[in-house]
Amino acid sequence: MNFIIWLVVGGLIGWIASMIMRTDAQQGAILNVVVGIIGSMIGGWVIAPLLGSATVNQNDFSLRGLLASLLGAVILLAVVNLVRRGTAR
């Protein structure tokens, strides 16, 4: 059951991050899930210690945990865009 919640929340976080970075038309549902999960891992390493929380991957469904995961996903999409296009947006 935890795995299903992990996929759903990861998909939502990836979708919101793709809307923020304006890459939603280029990626589908599977890529949204991948971006959300990998973004949560990045957020857990970089942003969560600054906020004093854990991430969704660490079973923290608080607002700070979701924010750390979302910011990690946005960072991931910015890096991917920077590599592919030469610009972060």
PDB file of N, CA, C and O in Angstrom, chain B, residues numbered from 101:
ATOM      1  N   MET B 101       0.826  -1.195   0.000  1.00  0.00           N
ATOM      2  CA  MET B 101       0.000   0.000   0.000  1.00  0.00           C
ATOM      3  C   MET B 101       0.867   1.255   0.000  1.00  0.00           C
ATOM      4  O   MET B 101       0.540   2.244  -0.656  1.00  0.00           O
ATOM      5  N   ASN B 102       1.961   1.210   0.730  1.00  0.00           N
ATOM      6  CA  ASN B 102       2.854   2.354   0.791  1.00  0.00           C
ATOM      7  C   ASN B 102       3.438   2.668  -0.587  1.00  0.00           C
ATOM      8  O   ASN B 102       3.632   3.833  -0.933  1.00  0.00           O
ATOM      9  N   PHE B 103       3.718   1.620  -1.373  1.00  0.00           N
ATOM     10  CA  PHE B 103       4.273   1.792  -2.705  1.00  0.00           C
ATOM     11  C   PHE B 103       3.292   2.520  -3.620  1.00  0.00           C
ATOM     12  O   PHE B 103       3.701   3.362  -4.420  1.00  0.00           O
ATOM     13  N   ILE B 104       2.019   2.210  -3.511  1.00  0.00           N
ATOM     14  CA  ILE B 104       0.997   2.861  -4.340  1.00  0.00           C
ATOM     15  C   ILE B 104       0.882   4.344  -3.977  1.00  0.00           C
ATOM     16  O   ILE B 104       0.782   5.198  -4.858  1.00  0.00           O
ATOM     17  N   ILE B 105       0.898   4.641  -2.695  1.00  0.00           N
ATOM     18  CA  ILE B 105       0.853   6.040  -2.253  1.00  0.00           C
ATOM     19  C   ILE B 105       2.088   6.773  -2.745  1.00  0.00           C
ATOM     20  O   ILE B 105       2.008   7.927  -3.166  1.00  0.00           O
ATOM     21  N   TRP B 106       3.236   6.099  -2.692  1.00  0.00           N
ATOM     22  CA  TRP B 106       4.497   6.673  -3.157  1.00  0.00           C
ATOM     23  C   TRP B 106       4.401   7.027  -4.640  1.00  0.00           C
ATOM     24  O   TRP B 106       4.860   8.096  -5.043  1.00  0.00           O
ATOM     25  N   LEU B 107       3.814   6.153  -5.460  1.00  0.00           N
ATOM     26  CA  LEU B 107       3.662   6.419  -6.887  1.00  0.00           C
ATOM     27  C   LEU B 107       2.683   7.562  -7.159  1.00  0.00           C
ATOM     28  O   LEU B 107       2.944   8.421  -8.001  1.00  0.00           O
ATOM     29  N   VAL B 108       1.574   7.567  -6.456  1.00  0.00           N
ATOM     30  CA  VAL B 108       0.558   8.603  -6.676  1.00  0.00           C
ATOM     31  C   VAL B 108       1.083   9.976  -6.271  1.00  0.00           C
ATOM     32  O   VAL B 108       0.953  10.939  -7.027  1.00  0.00           O
ATOM     33  N   VAL B 109       1.672  10.069  -5.086  1.00  0.00           N
ATOM     34  CA  VAL B 109       2.191  11.359  -4.626  1.00  0.00           C
ATOM     35  C   VAL B 109       3.365  11.789  -5.496  1.00  0.00           C
ATOM     36  O   VAL B 109       3.496  12.973  -5.806  1.00  0.00           O
ATOM     37  N   GLY B 110       4.223  10.851  -5.899  1.00  0.00           N
ATOM     38  CA  GLY B 110       5.319  11.175  -6.801  1.00  0.00           C
ATOM     39  C   GLY B 110       4.812  11.691  -8.133  1.00  0.00           C
ATOM     40  O   GLY B 110       5.384  12.625  -8.694  1.00  0.00           O
ATOM     41  N   GLY B 111       3.742  11.094  -8.650  1.00  0.00           N
ATOM     42  CA  GLY B 111       3.139  11.559  -9.897  1.00  0.00           C
ATOM     43  C   GLY B 111       2.577  12.957  -9.774  1.00  0.00           C
ATOM     44  O   GLY B 111       2.740  13.777 -10.677  1.00  0.00           O
ATOM     45  N   LEU B 112       1.913  13.236  -8.662  1.00  0.00           N
ATOM     46  CA  LEU B 112       1.356  14.574  -8.449  1.00  0.00           C
ATOM     47  C   LEU B 112       2.459  15.617  -8.312  1.00  0.00           C
ATOM     48  O   LEU B 112       2.359  16.708  -8.874  1.00  0.00           O
ATOM     49  N   ILE B 113       3.506  15.287  -7.569  1.00  0.00           N
ATOM     50  CA  ILE B 113       4.615  16.224  -7.395  1.00  0.00           C
ATOM     51  C   ILE B 113       5.307  16.466  -8.738  1.00  0.00           C
ATOM     52  O   ILE B 113       5.642  17.604  -9.067  1.00  0.00           O
ATOM     53  N   GLY B 114       5.522  15.401  -9.514  1.00  0.00           N
ATOM     54  CA  GLY B 114       6.128  15.551 -10.833  1.00  0.00           C
ATOM     55  C   GLY B 114       5.268  16.375 -11.771  1.00  0.00           C
ATOM     56  O   GLY B 114       5.785  17.174 -12.552  1.00  0.00           O
ATOM     57  N   TRP B 115       3.960  16.187 -11.701  1.00  0.00           N
ATOM     58  CA  TRP B 115       3.048  16.940 -12.552  1.00  0.00           C
ATOM     59  C   TRP B 115       3.064  18.426 -12.183  1.00  0.00           C
ATOM     60  O   TRP B 115       3.115  19.284 -13.065  1.00  0.00           O
ATOM     61  N   ILE B 116       3.020  18.731 -10.889  1.00  0.00           N
ATOM     62  CA  ILE B 116       3.051  20.130 -10.451  1.00  0.00           C
ATOM     63  C   ILE B 116       4.376  20.777 -10.831  1.00  0.00           C
ATOM     64  O   ILE B 116       4.402  21.928 -11.268  1.00  0.00           O
ATOM     65  N   ALA B 117       5.482  20.041 -10.667  1.00  0.00           N
ATOM     66  CA  ALA B 117       6.790  20.580 -11.046  1.00  0.00           C
ATOM     67  C   ALA B 117       6.855  20.825 -12.546  1.00  0.00           C
ATOM     68  O   ALA B 117       7.429  21.825 -12.978  1.00  0.00           O
ATOM     69  N   SER B 118       6.281  19.938 -13.348  1.00  0.00           N
ATOM     70  CA  SER B 118       6.294  20.149 -14.798  1.00  0.00           C
ATOM     71  C   SER B 118       5.419  21.327 -15.198  1.00  0.00           C
ATOM     72  O   SER B 118       5.707  21.995 -16.191  1.00  0.00           O
ATOM     73  N   MET B 119       4.361  21.596 -14.449  1.00  0.00           N
ATOM     74  CA  MET B 119       3.541  22.780 -14.718  1.00  0.00           C
ATOM     75  C   MET B 119       4.319  24.044 -14.375  1.00  0.00           C
ATOM     76  O   MET B 119       4.238  25.034 -15.103  1.00  0.00           O
ATOM     77  N   ILE B 120       5.067  24.026 -13.281  1.00  0.00           N
ATOM     78  CA  ILE B 120       5.868  25.184 -12.885  1.00  0.00           C
ATOM     79  C   ILE B 120       6.955  25.461 -13.918  1.00  0.00           C
ATOM     80  O   ILE B 120       7.195  26.613 -14.277  1.00  0.00           O
ATOM     81  N   MET B 121       7.611  24.405 -14.394  1.00  0.00           N
ATOM     82  CA  MET B 121       8.724  24.560 -15.331  1.00  0.00           C
ATOM     83  C   MET B 121       8.262  24.591 -16.796  1.00  0.00           C
ATOM     84  O   MET B 121       9.092  24.710 -17.697  1.00  0.00           O
ATOM     85  N   ARG B 122       6.980  24.487 -17.038  1.00  0.00           N
ATOM     86  CA  ARG B 122       6.381  24.530 -18.376  1.00  0.00           C
ATOM     87  C   ARG B 122       6.902  23.425 -19.296  1.00  0.00           C
ATOM     88  O   ARG B 122       7.188  23.666 -20.469  1.00  0.00           O
ATOM     89  N   THR B 123       7.023  22.218 -18.754  1.00  0.00           N
ATOM     90  CA  THR B 123       7.434  21.066 -19.562  1.00  0.00           C
ATOM     91  C   THR B 123       6.347  19.999 -19.587  1.00  0.00           C
ATOM     92  O   THR B 123       6.612  18.856 -19.961  1.00  0.00           O
ATOM     93  N   ASP B 124       5.136  20.356 -19.197  1.00  0.00           N
ATOM     94  CA  ASP B 124       4.061  19.380 -19.079  1.00  0.00           C
ATOM     95  C   ASP B 124       3.673  18.774 -20.425  1.00  0.00           C
ATOM     96  O   ASP B 124       3.301  17.602 -20.482  1.00  0.00           O
ATOM     97  N   ALA B 125       3.752  19.539 -21.497  1.00  0.00           N
ATOM     98  CA  ALA B 125       3.362  19.030 -22.810  1.00  0.00           C
ATOM     99  C   ALA B 125       4.369  18.014 -23.344  1.00  0.00           C
ATOM    100  O   ALA B 125       4.042  17.238 -24.242  1.00  0.00           O
ATOM    101  N   GLN B 126       5.570  18.008 -22.812  1.00  0.00           N
ATOM    102  CA  GLN B 126       6.620  17.134 -23.305  1.00  0.00           C
ATOM    103  C   GLN B 126       6.697  15.800 -22.574  1.00  0.00           C
ATOM    104  O   GLN B 126       7.360  14.879 -23.051  1.00  0.00           O
ATOM    105  N   GLN B 127       6.045  15.678 -21.446  1.00  0.00           N
ATOM    106  CA  GLN B 127       6.174  14.451 -20.663  1.00  0.00           C
ATOM    107  C   GLN B 127       4.806  13.901 -20.295  1.00  0.00           C
ATOM    108  O   GLN B 127       3.842  14.650 -20.134  1.00  0.00           O
ATOM    109  N   GLY B 128       4.735  12.589 -20.164  1.00  0.00           N
ATOM    110  CA  GLY B 128       3.492  11.919 -19.838  1.00  0.00           C
ATOM    111  C   GLY B 128       3.425  11.561 -18.367  1.00  0.00           C
ATOM    112  O   GLY B 128       4.209  12.051 -17.554  1.00  0.00           O
ATOM    113  N   ALA B 129       2.482  10.703 -18.041  1.00  0.00           N
ATOM    114  CA  ALA B 129       2.244  10.333 -16.648  1.00  0.00           C
ATOM    115  C   ALA B 129       3.412   9.549 -16.053  1.00  0.00           C
ATOM    116  O   ALA B 129       3.775   9.760 -14.895  1.00  0.00           O
ATOM    117  N   ILE B 130       3.997   8.653 -16.832  1.00  0.00           N
ATOM    118  CA  ILE B 130       5.113   7.842 -16.315  1.00  0.00           C
ATOM    119  C   ILE B 130       6.302   8.738 -15.997  1.00  0.00           C
ATOM    120  O   ILE B 130       6.939   8.575 -14.956  1.00  0.00           O
ATOM    121  N   LEU B 131       6.604   9.677 -16.876  1.00  0.00           N
ATOM    122  CA  LEU B 131       7.724  10.578 -16.635  1.00  0.00           C
ATOM    123  C   LEU B 131       7.438  11.512 -15.460  1.00  0.00           C
ATOM    124  O   LEU B 131       8.360  11.894 -14.738  1.00  0.00           O
ATOM    125  N   ASN B 132       6.174  11.882 -15.260  1.00  0.00           N
ATOM    126  CA  ASN B 132       5.816  12.674 -14.083  1.00  0.00           C
ATOM    127  C   ASN B 132       6.119  11.914 -12.799  1.00  0.00           C
ATOM    128  O   ASN B 132       6.628  12.494 -11.840  1.00  0.00           O
ATOM    129  N   VAL B 133       5.809  10.621 -12.775  1.00  0.00           N
ATOM    130  CA  VAL B 133       6.098   9.799 -11.599  1.00  0.00           C
ATOM    131  C   VAL B 133       7.598   9.716 -11.371  1.00  0.00           C
ATOM    132  O   VAL B 133       8.064   9.844 -10.238  1.00  0.00           O
ATOM    133  N   VAL B 134       8.358   9.501 -12.442  1.00  0.00           N
ATOM    134  CA  VAL B 134       9.821   9.402 -12.327  1.00  0.00           C
ATOM    135  C   VAL B 134      10.401  10.718 -11.824  1.00  0.00           C
ATOM    136  O   VAL B 134      11.256  10.716 -10.938  1.00  0.00           O
ATOM    137  N   VAL B 135       9.952  11.837 -12.374  1.00  0.00           N
ATOM    138  CA  VAL B 135      10.432  13.149 -11.943  1.00  0.00           C
ATOM    139  C   VAL B 135      10.066  13.390 -10.485  1.00  0.00           C
ATOM    140  O   VAL B 135      10.878  13.923  -9.730  1.00  0.00           O
ATOM    141  N   GLY B 136       8.863  13.011 -10.077  1.00  0.00           N
ATOM    142  CA  GLY B 136       8.445  13.201  -8.687  1.00  0.00           C
ATOM    143  C   GLY B 136       9.271  12.377  -7.714  1.00  0.00           C
ATOM    144  O   GLY B 136       9.638  12.870  -6.647  1.00  0.00           O
ATOM    145  N   ILE B 137       9.569  11.136  -8.061  1.00  0.00           N
ATOM    146  CA  ILE B 137      10.323  10.270  -7.160  1.00  0.00           C
ATOM    147  C   ILE B 137      11.786  10.700  -7.089  1.00  0.00           C
ATOM    148  O   ILE B 137      12.346  10.809  -5.999  1.00  0.00           O
ATOM    149  N   ILE B 138      12.404  10.944  -8.236  1.00  0.00           N
ATOM    150  CA  ILE B 138      13.803  11.378  -8.230  1.00  0.00           C
ATOM    151  C   ILE B 138      13.925  12.782  -7.627  1.00  0.00           C
ATOM    152  O   ILE B 138      14.895  13.078  -6.929  1.00  0.00           O
ATOM    153  N   GLY B 139      12.953  13.633  -7.895  1.00  0.00           N
ATOM    154  CA  GLY B 139      12.938  14.965  -7.291  1.00  0.00           C
ATOM    155  C   GLY B 139      12.807  14.906  -5.778  1.00  0.00           C
ATOM    156  O   GLY B 139      13.391  15.725  -5.069  1.00  0.00           O
ATOM    157  N   SER B 140      12.043  13.943  -5.283  1.00  0.00           N
ATOM    158  CA  SER B 140      11.940  13.764  -3.831  1.00  0.00           C
ATOM    159  C   SER B 140      13.265  13.335  -3.228  1.00  0.00           C
ATOM    160  O   SER B 140      13.616  13.745  -2.122  1.00  0.00           O
ATOM    161  N   MET B 141      13.993  12.512  -3.954  1.00  0.00           N
ATOM    162  CA  MET B 141      15.306  12.098  -3.463  1.00  0.00           C
ATOM    163  C   MET B 141      16.269  13.288  -3.435  1.00  0.00           C
ATOM    164  O   MET B 141      17.010  13.466  -2.468  1.00  0.00           O
ATOM    165  N   ILE B 142      16.257  14.096  -4.487  1.00  0.00           N
ATOM    166  CA  ILE B 142      17.099  15.296  -4.518  1.00  0.00           C
ATOM    167  C   ILE B 142      16.685  16.266  -3.411  1.00  0.00           C
ATOM    168  O   ILE B 142      17.532  16.834  -2.723  1.00  0.00           O
ATOM    169  N   GLY B 143      15.394  16.446  -3.252  1.00  0.00           N
ATOM    170  CA  GLY B 143      14.902  17.315  -2.191  1.00  0.00           C
ATOM    171  C   GLY B 143      15.286  16.816  -0.812  1.00  0.00           C
ATOM    172  O   GLY B 143      15.534  17.611   0.095  1.00  0.00           O
ATOM    173  N   GLY B 144      15.336  15.499  -0.651  1.00  0.00           N
ATOM    174  CA  GLY B 144      15.735  14.927   0.631  1.00  0.00           C
ATOM    175  C   GLY B 144      17.192  15.167   0.948  1.00  0.00           C
ATOM    176  O   GLY B 144      17.558  15.333   2.112  1.00  0.00           O
ATOM    177  N   TRP B 145      18.030  15.187  -0.075  1.00  0.00           N
ATOM    178  CA  TRP B 145      19.453  15.404   0.145  1.00  0.00           C
ATOM    179  C   TRP B 145      19.808  16.874   0.290  1.00  0.00           C
ATOM    180  O   TRP B 145      20.685  17.229   1.078  1.00  0.00           O
ATOM    181  N   VAL B 146      19.130  17.731  -0.468  1.00  0.00           N
ATOM    182  CA  VAL B 146      19.534  19.133  -0.541  1.00  0.00           C
ATOM    183  C   VAL B 146      18.633  20.050   0.296  1.00  0.00           C
ATOM    184  O   VAL B 146      19.136  20.852   1.082  1.00  0.00           O
ATOM    185  N   ILE B 147      17.329  19.942   0.139  1.00  0.00           N
ATOM    186  CA  ILE B 147      16.406  20.933   0.680  1.00  0.00           C
ATOM    187  C   ILE B 147      15.846  20.562   2.052  1.00  0.00           C
ATOM    188  O   ILE B 147      15.683  21.433   2.906  1.00  0.00           O
ATOM    189  N   ALA B 148      15.554  19.294   2.272  1.00  0.00           N
ATOM    190  CA  ALA B 148      14.941  18.876   3.535  1.00  0.00           C
ATOM    191  C   ALA B 148      15.788  19.228   4.752  1.00  0.00           C
ATOM    192  O   ALA B 148      15.222  19.657   5.758  1.00  0.00           O
ATOM    193  N   PRO B 149      17.110  19.074   4.721  1.00  0.00           N
ATOM    194  CA  PRO B 149      17.890  19.498   5.902  1.00  0.00           C
ATOM    195  C   PRO B 149      17.784  20.996   6.170  1.00  0.00           C
ATOM    196  O   PRO B 149      17.851  21.426   7.321  1.00  0.00           O
ATOM    197  N   LEU B 150      17.621  21.792   5.117  1.00  0.00           N
ATOM    198  CA  LEU B 150      17.460  23.238   5.312  1.00  0.00           C
ATOM    199  C   LEU B 150      16.108  23.572   5.934  1.00  0.00           C
ATOM    200  O   LEU B 150      15.992  24.521   6.710  1.00  0.00           O
ATOM    201  N   LEU B 151      15.089  22.789   5.591  1.00  0.00           N
ATOM    202  CA  LEU B 151      13.745  23.024   6.133  1.00  0.00           C
ATOM    203  C   LEU B 151      13.513  22.309   7.459  1.00  0.00           C
ATOM    204  O   LEU B 151      12.540  22.592   8.159  1.00  0.00           O
ATOM    205  N   GLY B 152      14.396  21.393   7.801  1.00  0.00           N
ATOM    206  CA  GLY B 152      14.233  20.633   9.043  1.00  0.00           C
ATOM    207  C   GLY B 152      13.138  19.588   8.950  1.00  0.00           C
ATOM    208  O   GLY B 152      12.413  19.361   9.918  1.00  0.00           O
ATOM    209  N   SER B 153      13.012  18.951   7.796  1.00  0.00           N
ATOM    210  CA  SER B 153      11.975  17.943   7.619  1.00  0.00           C
ATOM    211  C   SER B 153      12.514  16.785   6.800  1.00  0.00           C
ATOM    212  O   SER B 153      13.666  16.795   6.365  1.00  0.00           O
ATOM    213  N   ALA B 154      11.676  15.798   6.599  1.00  0.00           N
ATOM    214  CA  ALA B 154      11.990  14.683   5.714  1.00  0.00           C
ATOM    215  C   ALA B 154      11.203  14.894   4.418  1.00  0.00           C
ATOM    216  O   ALA B 154      10.546  15.921   4.250  1.00  0.00           O
ATOM    217  N   THR B 155      11.268  13.928   3.509  1.00  0.00           N
ATOM    218  CA  THR B 155      10.516  14.049   2.265  1.00  0.00           C
ATOM    219  C   THR B 155       9.459  12.964   2.189  1.00  0.00           C
ATOM    220  O   THR B 155       9.319  12.147   3.099  1.00  0.00           O
ATOM    221  N   VAL B 156       8.722  12.967   1.096  1.00  0.00           N
ATOM    222  CA  VAL B 156       7.681  11.971   0.884  1.00  0.00           C
ATOM    223  C   VAL B 156       8.299  10.581   0.817  1.00  0.00           C
ATOM    224  O   VAL B 156       7.693   9.616   1.283  1.00  0.00           O
ATOM    225  N   ASN B 157       9.499  10.461   0.244  1.00  0.00           N
ATOM    226  CA  ASN B 157      10.175   9.169   0.170  1.00  0.00           C
ATOM    227  C   ASN B 157      10.497   8.624   1.555  1.00  0.00           C
ATOM    228  O   ASN B 157      10.664   7.415   1.720  1.00  0.00           O
ATOM    229  N   GLN B 158      10.584   9.490   2.537  1.00  0.00           N
ATOM    230  CA  GLN B 158      10.878   9.079   3.904  1.00  0.00           C
ATOM    231  C   GLN B 158       9.614   9.070   4.768  1.00  0.00           C
ATOM    232  O   GLN B 158       9.688   9.175   5.992  1.00  0.00           O
ATOM    233  N   ASN B 159       8.459   8.943   4.117  1.00  0.00           N
ATOM    234  CA  ASN B 159       7.135   8.860   4.756  1.00  0.00           C
ATOM    235  C   ASN B 159       6.786  10.096   5.583  1.00  0.00           C
ATOM    236  O   ASN B 159       6.173   9.979   6.644  1.00  0.00           O
ATOM    237  N   ASP B 160       7.166  11.257   5.113  1.00  0.00           N
ATOM    238  CA  ASP B 160       6.795  12.506   5.763  1.00  0.00           C
ATOM    239  C   ASP B 160       5.815  13.225   4.852  1.00  0.00           C
ATOM    240  O   ASP B 160       6.216  13.827   3.856  1.00  0.00           O
ATOM    241  N   PHE B 161       4.540  13.166   5.187  1.00  0.00           N
ATOM    242  CA  PHE B 161       3.508  13.799   4.378  1.00  0.00           C
ATOM    243  C   PHE B 161       3.094  15.146   4.958  1.00  0.00           C
ATOM    244  O   PHE B 161       1.933  15.543   4.862  1.00  0.00           O
ATOM    245  N   SER B 162       4.051  15.845   5.560  1.00  0.00           N
ATOM    246  CA  SER B 162       3.776  17.177   6.066  1.00  0.00           C
ATOM    247  C   SER B 162       3.934  18.191   4.935  1.00  0.00           C
ATOM    248  O   SER B 162       4.410  17.853   3.851  1.00  0.00           O
ATOM    249  N   LEU B 163       3.543  19.402   5.188  1.00  0.00           N
ATOM    250  CA  LEU B 163       3.644  20.447   4.183  1.00  0.00           C
ATOM    251  C   LEU B 163       5.109  20.716   3.834  1.00  0.00           C
ATOM    252  O   LEU B 163       5.437  20.914   2.665  1.00  0.00           O
ATOM    253  N   ARG B 164       5.988  20.726   4.834  1.00  0.00           N
ATOM    254  CA  ARG B 164       7.417  20.940   4.578  1.00  0.00           C
ATOM    255  C   ARG B 164       8.015  19.788   3.780  1.00  0.00           C
ATOM    256  O   ARG B 164       8.862  20.009   2.914  1.00  0.00           O
ATOM    257  N   GLY B 165       7.588  18.574   4.059  1.00  0.00           N
ATOM    258  CA  GLY B 165       8.076  17.423   3.311  1.00  0.00           C
ATOM    259  C   GLY B 165       7.648  17.457   1.856  1.00  0.00           C
ATOM    260  O   GLY B 165       8.436  17.153   0.961  1.00  0.00           O
ATOM    261  N   LEU B 166       6.393  17.828   1.623  1.00  0.00           N
ATOM    262  CA  LEU B 166       5.904  17.953   0.247  1.00  0.00           C
ATOM    263  C   LEU B 166       6.575  19.104  -0.486  1.00  0.00           C
ATOM    264  O   LEU B 166       6.853  19.000  -1.681  1.00  0.00           O
ATOM    265  N   LEU B 167       6.837  20.205   0.222  1.00  0.00           N
ATOM    266  CA  LEU B 167       7.523  21.336  -0.382  1.00  0.00           C
ATOM    267  C   LEU B 167       8.959  20.974  -0.753  1.00  0.00           C
ATOM    268  O   LEU B 167       9.436  21.355  -1.822  1.00  0.00           O
ATOM    269  N   ALA B 168       9.648  20.247   0.116  1.00  0.00           N
ATOM    270  CA  ALA B 168      11.016  19.808  -0.189  1.00  0.00           C
ATOM    271  C   ALA B 168      11.025  18.893  -1.412  1.00  0.00           C
ATOM    272  O   ALA B 168      11.909  19.007  -2.261  1.00  0.00           O
ATOM    273  N   SER B 169      10.062  17.999  -1.510  1.00  0.00           N
ATOM    274  CA  SER B 169       9.966  17.109  -2.666  1.00  0.00           C
ATOM    275  C   SER B 169       9.670  17.886  -3.946  1.00  0.00           C
ATOM    276  O   SER B 169      10.256  17.612  -4.994  1.00  0.00           O
ATOM    277  N   LEU B 170       8.766  18.849  -3.860  1.00  0.00           N
ATOM    278  CA  LEU B 170       8.426  19.667  -5.027  1.00  0.00           C
ATOM    279  C   LEU B 170       9.620  20.491  -5.482  1.00  0.00           C
ATOM    280  O   LEU B 170       9.893  20.563  -6.680  1.00  0.00           O
ATOM    281  N   LEU B 171      10.327  21.105  -4.568  1.00  0.00           N
ATOM    282  CA  LEU B 171      11.499  21.900  -4.943  1.00  0.00           C
ATOM    283  C   LEU B 171      12.597  21.022  -5.538  1.00  0.00           C
ATOM    284  O   LEU B 171      13.305  21.451  -6.449  1.00  0.00           O
ATOM    285  N   GLY B 172      12.742  19.808  -5.036  1.00  0.00           N
ATOM    286  CA  GLY B 172      13.698  18.877  -5.624  1.00  0.00           C
ATOM    287  C   GLY B 172      13.323  18.510  -7.047  1.00  0.00           C
ATOM    288  O   GLY B 172      14.195  18.401  -7.908  1.00  0.00           O
ATOM    289  N   ALA B 173      12.038  18.319  -7.304  1.00  0.00           N
ATOM    290  CA  ALA B 173      11.574  17.999  -8.661  1.00  0.00           C
ATOM    291  C   ALA B 173      11.767  19.184  -9.600  1.00  0.00           C
ATOM    292  O   ALA B 173      12.113  18.995 -10.767  1.00  0.00           O
ATOM    293  N   VAL B 174      11.553  20.387  -9.117  1.00  0.00           N
ATOM    294  CA  VAL B 174      11.773  21.588  -9.937  1.00  0.00           C
ATOM    295  C   VAL B 174      13.260  21.724 -10.261  1.00  0.00           C
ATOM    296  O   VAL B 174      13.618  22.065 -11.388  1.00  0.00           O
ATOM    297  N   ILE B 175      14.123  21.462  -9.287  1.00  0.00           N
ATOM    298  CA  ILE B 175      15.568  21.503  -9.520  1.00  0.00           C
ATOM    299  C   ILE B 175      15.958  20.465 -10.564  1.00  0.00           C
ATOM    300  O   ILE B 175      16.760  20.750 -11.454  1.00  0.00           O
ATOM    301  N   LEU B 176      15.401  19.272 -10.462  1.00  0.00           N
ATOM    302  CA  LEU B 176      15.695  18.225 -11.440  1.00  0.00           C
ATOM    303  C   LEU B 176      15.299  18.653 -12.846  1.00  0.00           C
ATOM    304  O   LEU B 176      16.081  18.488 -13.782  1.00  0.00           O
ATOM    305  N   LEU B 177      14.101  19.199 -13.009  1.00  0.00           N
ATOM    306  CA  LEU B 177      13.658  19.641 -14.331  1.00  0.00           C
ATOM    307  C   LEU B 177      14.496  20.809 -14.849  1.00  0.00           C
ATOM    308  O   LEU B 177      14.744  20.903 -16.052  1.00  0.00           O
ATOM    309  N   ALA B 178      14.934  21.697 -13.962  1.00  0.00           N
ATOM    310  CA  ALA B 178      15.785  22.813 -14.381  1.00  0.00           C
ATOM    311  C   ALA B 178      17.126  22.302 -14.893  1.00  0.00           C
ATOM    312  O   ALA B 178      17.637  22.802 -15.895  1.00  0.00           O
ATOM    313  N   VAL B 179      17.697  21.313 -14.217  1.00  0.00           N
ATOM    314  CA  VAL B 179      18.974  20.746 -14.652  1.00  0.00           C
ATOM    315  C   VAL B 179      18.812  20.027 -15.987  1.00  0.00           C
ATOM    316  O   VAL B 179      19.655  20.164 -16.874  1.00  0.00           O
ATOM    317  N   VAL B 180      17.732  19.263 -16.133  1.00  0.00           N
ATOM    318  CA  VAL B 180      17.484  18.566 -17.397  1.00  0.00           C
ATOM    319  C   VAL B 180      17.306  19.568 -18.531  1.00  0.00           C
ATOM    320  O   VAL B 180      17.860  19.375 -19.614  1.00  0.00           O
ATOM    321  N   ASN B 181      16.545  20.634 -18.302  1.00  0.00           N
ATOM    322  CA  ASN B 181      16.358  21.660 -19.327  1.00  0.00           C
ATOM    323  C   ASN B 181      17.665  22.360 -19.651  1.00  0.00           C
ATOM    324  O   ASN B 181      17.917  22.692 -20.809  1.00  0.00           O
ATOM    325  N   LEU B 182      18.492  22.588 -18.655  1.00  0.00           N
ATOM    326  CA  LEU B 182      19.775  23.247 -18.870  1.00  0.00           C
ATOM    327  C   LEU B 182      20.684  22.396 -19.753  1.00  0.00           C
ATOM    328  O   LEU B 182      21.387  22.917 -20.618  1.00  0.00           O
ATOM    329  N   VAL B 183      20.662  21.091 -19.528  1.00  0.00           N
ATOM    330  CA  VAL B 183      21.496  20.194 -20.325  1.00  0.00           C
ATOM    331  C   VAL B 183      20.944  20.057 -21.744  1.00  0.00           C
ATOM    332  O   VAL B 183      21.706  20.076 -22.711  1.00  0.00           O
ATOM    333  N   ARG B 184      19.641  19.920 -21.870  1.00  0.00           N
ATOM    334  CA  ARG B 184      19.036  19.678 -23.190  1.00  0.00           C
ATOM    335  C   ARG B 184      18.968  20.938 -24.056  1.00  0.00           C
ATOM    336  O   ARG B 184      19.228  20.879 -25.257  1.00  0.00           O
ATOM    337  N   ARG B 185      18.623  22.064 -23.457  1.00  0.00           N
ATOM    338  CA  ARG B 185      18.361  23.265 -24.244  1.00  0.00           C
ATOM    339  C   ARG B 185      19.380  24.377 -24.050  1.00  0.00           C
ATOM    340  O   ARG B 185      19.447  25.298 -24.864  1.00  0.00           O
ATOM    341  N   GLY B 186      20.158  24.310 -23.010  1.00  0.00           N
ATOM    342  CA  GLY B 186      21.111  25.371 -22.719  1.00  0.00           C
ATOM    343  C   GLY B 186      20.530  26.475 -21.861  1.00  0.00           C
ATOM    344  O   GLY B 186      21.215  27.456 -21.574  1.00  0.00           O
ATOM    345  N   THR B 187      19.265  26.335 -21.439  1.00  0.00           N
ATOM    346  CA  THR B 187      18.626  27.298 -20.555  1.00  0.00           C
ATOM    347  C   THR B 187      17.798  26.547 -19.525  1.00  0.00           C
ATOM    348  O   THR B 187      17.271  25.471 -19.808  1.00  0.00           O
ATOM    349  N   ALA B 188      17.684  27.117 -18.329  1.00  0.00           N
ATOM    350  CA  ALA B 188      16.967  26.425 -17.257  1.00  0.00           C
ATOM    351  C   ALA B 188      15.458  26.401 -17.485  1.00  0.00           C
ATOM    352  O   ALA B 188      14.783  25.541 -16.918  1.00  0.00           O
ATOM    353  N   ARG B 189      14.911  27.283 -18.271  1.00  0.00           N
ATOM    354  CA  ARG B 189      13.475  27.294 -18.490  1.00  0.00           C
ATOM    355  C   ARG B 189      13.144  26.922 -19.872  1.00  0.00           C
ATOM    356  O   ARG B 189      11.969  26.879 -20.236  1.00  0.00           O
TER     357      ARG B 189
END
